């Protein structure tokens, strides 16, 4: 008897079109899907100009900014298993740093960004050390409590608008960057920030740090027994996640020329969680896709019915039921195990 040739493709579904090994198939599909999604982002200003509708550019900028928020939260939610209901607090801190500094005549964007990052690192380190000493529902409730505490803190600041929020007279001025008063320039700056954030997250989750972080998600006791300090790894991820959200807050304030306590509300935190679940937890591209679909559905349905959230909730429920990796996993046929982006 002769053994089957090794050059012949297996008939068990391990090749695509008979010539690509299965790992290369899925890697290619992921890459193509990611490139197409990013390409769509890059052509939005041209499409908006062609249609003569500047609203689409504003909506796209909003999508990109909240995709940055979702990507930051996904670092601890999707890859760390930590459900935070207070991350909107950090978005609000970033926005209010811009608003308050502008109110006092400071317009330099790099200074505003530096202040936002430093303040957020301090706040997140303190709140993280407290929150991460709990588990499960306790962690959710403590992060929610911290978020509401900061929400009411900014509501109480009557000098800066209180519950009405704070108008920003002028957008931040970043040396060596395009003028953010140009909406196209602002859009491309936000896209650049999003791409940098996604690349850094991809590098982190495929590093030793990322493997350890995901190890705590899957089997905390084994990781602790192996000698890995849980608090150190999870707190580092928590602070990094918060900083990303604060950067998004700086961009959001420059988009809206407004700083509002609503940016810190628990509803805003909940929306970010829903965007991640919709797009795909534990994937790099999922938060972007989930944010885009969520906000586009919100825009379309809110003009049709006052119960639009119920329809979005039903849609998210069906996606979560049939695809554990959300829309991104369903789109490229990923398995539900491991990091697939």
C-alpha positions as CSV (number, residue, x, y, z in Angstrom):
1,X,0.0,0.0,0.0
2,X,1.1,3.5,-0.7
3,X,0.7,6.3,1.7
4,X,-1.4,9.4,0.6
5,X,0.7,12.2,-0.8
6,X,1.5,15.0,1.6
7,X,1.1,17.5,-1.2
8,X,-2.6,16.8,-1.5
9,X,-5.0,19.0,0.4
10,X,-7.0,17.4,3.2
11,X,-10.7,16.9,2.5
12,X,-11.7,17.7,6.1
13,X,-12.1,21.4,5.5
14,X,-8.6,22.5,6.4
15,X,-8.0,24.3,3.2
16,X,-9.7,27.1,1.3
17,X,-10.3,26.6,-2.4
18,X,-7.8,23.7,-2.1
19,X,-4.6,25.6,-1.8
20,X,-4.6,27.8,1.4
21,X,-3.9,26.2,4.9
22,X,-6.7,27.0,7.3
23,X,-4.6,29.3,9.7
24,X,-3.7,31.4,6.7
25,X,-7.3,31.5,5.6
26,X,-8.5,33.1,8.8
27,X,-5.5,35.4,9.1
28,X,-6.2,36.6,5.5
29,X,-9.9,37.1,6.2
30,X,-9.2,39.0,9.4
31,X,-6.6,41.2,7.6
32,X,-8.9,41.9,4.6
33,X,-11.9,42.7,6.9
34,X,-9.7,45.1,9.0
35,X,-8.3,46.8,6.0
36,X,-11.7,47.3,4.5
37,X,-13.1,48.8,7.7
38,X,-10.2,51.2,8.0
39,X,-10.5,52.1,4.4
40,X,-14.1,53.0,5.0
41,X,-13.0,55.4,7.8
42,X,-10.5,57.1,5.5
43,X,-13.0,57.9,2.7
44,X,-15.7,59.3,5.0
45,X,-14.8,63.0,4.4
46,X,-14.8,62.5,0.7
47,X,-18.2,60.8,0.8
48,X,-19.6,63.5,3.1
49,X,-18.3,66.2,0.7
50,X,-19.7,64.4,-2.3
51,X,-23.1,64.2,-0.7
52,X,-22.9,67.7,0.6
53,X,-23.8,66.6,4.1
54,X,-21.3,67.7,6.8
55,X,-23.5,65.9,9.3
56,X,-22.1,62.6,8.2
57,X,-18.5,63.8,8.9
58,X,-19.6,64.9,12.4
59,X,-21.3,61.5,13.0
60,X,-18.3,59.6,11.8
61,X,-16.0,61.7,14.1
62,X,-18.3,60.8,17.0
63,X,-18.2,57.1,16.1
64,X,-14.4,57.2,16.0
65,X,-14.1,58.9,19.4
66,X,-16.4,56.5,21.1
67,X,-14.6,53.6,19.4
68,X,-11.5,54.8,21.2
69,X,-13.5,54.7,24.5
70,X,-14.7,51.2,23.7
71,X,-11.2,50.0,22.7
72,X,-9.9,51.3,26.0
73,X,-12.6,49.7,28.0
74,X,-12.2,46.5,26.0
75,X,-8.6,46.2,27.3
76,X,-9.9,45.3,30.8
77,X,-13.4,43.9,29.8
78,X,-12.6,41.8,26.8
79,X,-9.1,40.8,27.7
80,X,-9.2,41.0,31.4
81,X,-12.7,40.0,32.3
82,X,-13.3,43.2,34.4
83,X,-16.7,44.8,33.9
84,X,-16.4,48.5,34.7
85,X,-19.5,50.6,34.9
86,X,-17.5,53.8,35.7
87,X,-15.2,54.3,32.8
88,X,-17.2,57.2,31.5
89,X,-15.7,59.0,34.5
90,X,-12.4,59.1,32.7
91,X,-14.0,60.4,29.4
92,X,-15.5,63.2,31.5
93,X,-12.2,64.0,33.2
94,X,-10.5,64.4,29.8
95,X,-13.4,66.6,28.5
96,X,-13.5,68.8,31.6
97,X,-9.7,69.3,31.6
98,X,-10.1,70.9,28.1
99,X,-13.2,72.8,29.2
100,X,-11.8,74.2,32.5
101,X,-8.3,75.0,31.1
102,X,-9.9,76.8,28.1
103,X,-12.2,78.7,30.6
104,X,-9.0,80.0,32.3
105,X,-7.4,80.9,29.0
106,X,-5.1,77.8,28.4
107,X,-5.5,76.7,24.8
108,X,-2.4,74.6,24.3
109,X,-3.6,71.2,23.4
110,X,-0.5,69.3,24.4
111,X,-0.7,70.9,27.9
112,X,-4.3,70.0,28.1
113,X,-3.6,66.4,27.0
114,X,-0.8,66.1,29.5
115,X,-2.9,67.3,32.3
116,X,-5.7,65.0,31.3
117,X,-3.4,62.0,31.3
118,X,-1.7,62.8,34.6
119,X,-5.0,63.5,36.4
120,X,-6.5,60.3,35.0
121,X,-3.5,58.2,36.0
122,X,-3.8,59.5,39.5
123,X,-7.6,59.0,39.8
124,X,-7.5,55.6,38.1
125,X,-4.7,54.3,40.3
126,X,-6.6,55.2,43.4
127,X,-10.0,54.0,42.3
128,X,-8.4,50.9,40.7
129,X,-6.6,49.9,43.9
130,X,-9.9,50.1,45.8
131,X,-12.1,48.5,43.1
132,X,-9.7,45.6,42.2
133,X,-9.8,44.3,45.8
134,X,-13.3,43.1,45.0
135,X,-14.6,40.6,42.5
136,X,-17.6,40.2,40.2
137,X,-20.7,42.2,41.1
138,X,-18.7,44.0,43.8
139,X,-16.2,45.4,41.2
140,X,-19.1,46.5,39.0
141,X,-20.9,48.3,41.9
142,X,-17.7,50.0,43.2
143,X,-16.8,51.3,39.7
144,X,-20.4,52.5,39.3
145,X,-20.2,54.3,42.7
146,X,-16.9,56.0,41.7
147,X,-18.4,57.1,38.4
148,X,-21.5,58.5,40.0
149,X,-19.4,60.2,42.7
150,X,-17.4,62.1,40.0
151,X,-20.6,62.8,38.1
152,X,-22.1,64.6,41.0
153,X,-18.8,66.3,41.7
154,X,-18.8,68.0,38.3
155,X,-22.6,68.8,38.7
156,X,-21.7,70.7,41.8
157,X,-19.1,72.9,40.1
158,X,-21.4,75.8,39.5
159,X,-18.5,78.0,38.3
160,X,-18.1,75.6,35.4
161,X,-21.8,75.3,34.4
162,X,-22.9,72.7,36.9
163,X,-25.6,70.5,35.6
164,X,-25.8,72.6,32.4
165,X,-22.2,71.8,31.4
166,X,-19.5,74.2,30.2
167,X,-19.2,75.7,26.8
168,X,-15.8,75.8,25.2
169,X,-14.9,79.0,23.3
170,X,-12.1,77.6,21.1
171,X,-10.7,74.2,20.1
172,X,-7.3,73.1,21.5
173,X,-4.3,74.2,19.6
174,X,-1.8,71.4,19.0
175,X,1.6,72.4,17.7
176,X,2.8,70.2,14.8
177,X,-0.8,69.0,14.2
178,X,-3.4,70.4,11.7
179,X,-5.8,73.1,12.9
180,X,-8.7,71.3,14.7
181,X,-11.1,74.0,13.7
182,X,-11.0,72.3,10.3
183,X,-13.5,69.4,10.8
184,X,-11.8,67.2,8.2
185,X,-8.5,67.7,10.1
186,X,-10.2,66.9,13.4
187,X,-11.6,63.8,11.9
188,X,-8.3,62.5,10.6
189,X,-6.6,63.3,13.9
190,X,-9.2,61.2,15.7
191,X,-8.8,58.3,13.2
192,X,-5.0,58.5,13.7
193,X,-5.5,58.2,17.5
194,X,-7.8,55.3,17.1
195,X,-5.4,53.4,14.8
196,X,-2.5,54.0,17.2
197,X,-4.7,52.8,20.2
198,X,-5.7,49.7,18.3
199,X,-2.2,48.9,17.3
200,X,-0.9,49.4,20.9
201,X,-3.7,47.2,22.3
202,X,-2.9,44.5,19.7
203,X,0.8,44.6,20.7
204,X,-0.1,44.5,24.4
205,X,-2.5,41.6,24.2
206,X,0.1,39.6,22.2
207,X,2.8,40.3,24.7
208,X,3.7,38.5,27.9
209,X,1.7,41.1,29.8
210,X,-1.4,40.4,27.6
211,X,-1.0,36.6,28.1
212,X,-0.9,37.0,31.8
213,X,-3.8,39.4,31.8
214,X,-5.9,36.9,29.9
215,X,-4.7,34.2,32.1
216,X,-6.3,35.9,35.1
217,X,-9.5,36.1,33.2
218,X,-9.6,32.4,32.5
219,X,-8.0,30.9,35.7
220,X,-7.1,33.4,38.4
221,X,-6.2,30.8,41.0
222,X,-3.7,29.1,38.7
223,X,-2.0,32.4,37.7
224,X,-1.7,33.4,41.4
225,X,-0.3,30.0,42.2
226,X,2.3,30.5,39.4
227,X,3.5,33.6,41.2
228,X,1.9,36.4,39.1
229,X,0.7,39.3,41.2
230,X,-2.9,39.9,40.2
231,X,-3.3,43.4,41.5
232,X,-0.2,44.7,39.6
233,X,-1.2,43.3,36.2
234,X,-4.9,44.3,36.5
235,X,-4.2,47.7,37.9
236,X,-1.7,48.4,35.1
237,X,-4.4,47.5,32.6
238,X,-7.0,49.5,34.4
239,X,-4.9,52.6,34.4
240,X,-3.9,52.2,30.7
241,X,-7.6,51.7,29.9
242,X,-8.5,54.9,31.8
243,X,-5.9,56.9,30.0
244,X,-7.2,55.9,26.6
245,X,-10.7,56.9,27.7
246,X,-9.4,60.3,28.9
247,X,-7.7,60.9,25.5
248,X,-11.0,60.2,23.9
249,X,-12.6,62.8,26.3
250,X,-10.1,65.4,25.1
251,X,-11.1,64.7,21.5
252,X,-14.9,64.7,22.4
253,X,-14.6,68.1,24.0
254,X,-12.9,69.4,20.8
255,X,-15.7,67.9,18.7
256,X,-18.6,69.2,20.6
257,X,-17.0,72.4,22.1
258,X,-18.8,71.4,25.3
259,X,-18.0,69.6,28.5
260,X,-21.0,68.0,30.2
261,X,-21.6,65.9,33.3
262,X,-23.6,63.5,31.0
263,X,-20.2,62.4,29.7
264,X,-19.6,60.8,33.1
265,X,-23.0,59.2,33.6
266,X,-23.5,55.5,34.2
267,X,-25.6,55.4,31.0
268,X,-22.5,56.4,29.0
269,X,-20.5,53.7,30.7
270,X,-23.2,51.2,29.9
271,X,-23.4,52.2,26.3
272,X,-19.6,51.6,26.0
273,X,-20.1,48.1,27.4
274,X,-22.9,47.4,24.9
275,X,-20.7,48.6,22.0
276,X,-18.0,46.1,23.0
277,X,-20.5,43.2,23.4
278,X,-22.1,44.1,20.1
279,X,-18.8,44.3,18.2
280,X,-17.0,41.5,20.0
281,X,-15.3,41.3,23.4
282,X,-11.7,40.2,23.3
283,X,-11.1,41.4,19.7
284,X,-9.2,44.4,18.6
285,X,-11.4,45.5,15.7
286,X,-14.7,44.5,17.4
287,X,-15.1,47.7,19.5
288,X,-14.9,49.9,16.3
289,X,-17.4,47.8,14.5
290,X,-19.7,47.6,17.5
291,X,-19.5,51.4,18.1
292,X,-20.3,52.1,14.4
293,X,-23.3,49.8,14.3
294,X,-24.6,51.0,17.7
295,X,-24.4,54.7,16.9
296,X,-25.7,54.3,13.3
297,X,-28.7,52.3,14.7
298,X,-29.3,55.0,17.3
299,X,-29.3,57.7,14.7
300,X,-31.6,55.7,12.4
301,X,-34.1,54.4,15.0
302,X,-34.3,57.5,17.2
303,X,-36.0,59.3,14.4
304,X,-38.5,56.5,13.9
305,X,-39.6,55.6,17.4
306,X,-39.1,56.7,21.0
307,X,-38.5,53.1,22.0
308,X,-35.4,52.8,19.9
309,X,-33.3,51.5,22.8
310,X,-35.6,48.5,23.0
311,X,-34.9,47.6,19.4
312,X,-31.1,48.0,19.9
313,X,-31.3,45.9,23.0
314,X,-33.0,43.1,21.1
315,X,-30.4,43.3,18.4
316,X,-27.6,43.1,20.8
317,X,-29.3,40.2,22.6
318,X,-29.5,38.2,19.4
319,X,-25.9,38.9,18.4
320,X,-24.7,37.9,21.9
321,X,-26.9,34.8,21.7
322,X,-25.6,33.5,18.4
323,X,-22.1,34.9,18.3
324,X,-19.9,34.9,21.4
325,X,-17.4,37.1,19.6
326,X,-20.1,39.6,18.5
327,X,-20.4,41.1,15.0
328,X,-16.7,40.9,14.3
329,X,-16.6,37.2,15.2
330,X,-19.7,36.5,13.1
331,X,-18.3,38.5,10.2
332,X,-15.1,36.5,9.8
333,X,-16.2,33.2,11.3
334,X,-13.9,33.1,14.3
335,X,-14.1,30.5,17.0
336,X,-15.0,31.6,20.5
337,X,-11.7,30.6,22.0
338,X,-8.7,32.8,22.4
339,X,-7.7,36.2,21.0
340,X,-8.8,36.3,17.4
341,X,-7.8,39.8,16.3
